[in-house]
Amino acid sequence: MLSMEGNQMSVVHYDQVITIMENCIVIRMNGYNLQIRGSSLHVDALEKEELLLEGRIQQITFLYDE
């Protein structure tokens, strides 16, 4: 589940964080990867089932397994 407020995004029930870069964060979810693109992206909080990230989010892409 995703929720956004201002320049923050919360991702709940993720499986794995794959990539963390200033312009791209990729998170493995159940059956797909969630790709967040933007600028000044960073992880504010990382818990077992919830991830809080912040930055200028410009694009969100769902990349499904084939």
N, C-alpha and C positions, 0 to 999 in steps of 0.2 A: 504494500500500500504506500502511496506517495501523498505527501501534503506539502504545500508551499505557502510561505508567508513572507512577503518582501523579498529579500535576497537569501532566504534560508529554505532548505528543503529537508524534509524528514523522510527517510526510507525505513519502513518497518518490515520485518520478516525477510531479510535478505539472506543469501547463502554465503557469499564471499565477496570481498573487495578485490578486484582484479588489477585495476590501474588507478593510481592517483597522480595526476599531473596538474599543473596550474591551469591548463586549458581543456582537460578531459578527465573525467572520472568514469570508470566502468565497474558496474556492480553486477554480480551474478545473482539472479533471482530464480525462482522455480520455473524452469523451461525456457528462459530467455536471459539475455544480458541487457541491462539498463545502461545506456551511454548518455552522460550529461556533458555537454560542451558549453564553454563560456570563457570567462577570464577571471583571474584571481580566485579560482576554486580551491577550497581546502576543507578538510574534515574538522568540524568543531567537537564532535563527540562520537565515540565509537563504542557501542555496547553490544551485547550478545545478539539482540534481536532488533536493535534500532541504530540507525546511522543519521547523524545530523551534519549536513554540509552547508557551506556558505560561499557566496561569490556571485558574480554576474552570470546568471544562467541564461544562455541564448538558445539552446536546442536540447531536447530530450528525445532519444531514439530508443525504441524497443527492438532488439535484434533477436528474433526467434530461432530456435534450433530447427534444423530441417529433418 
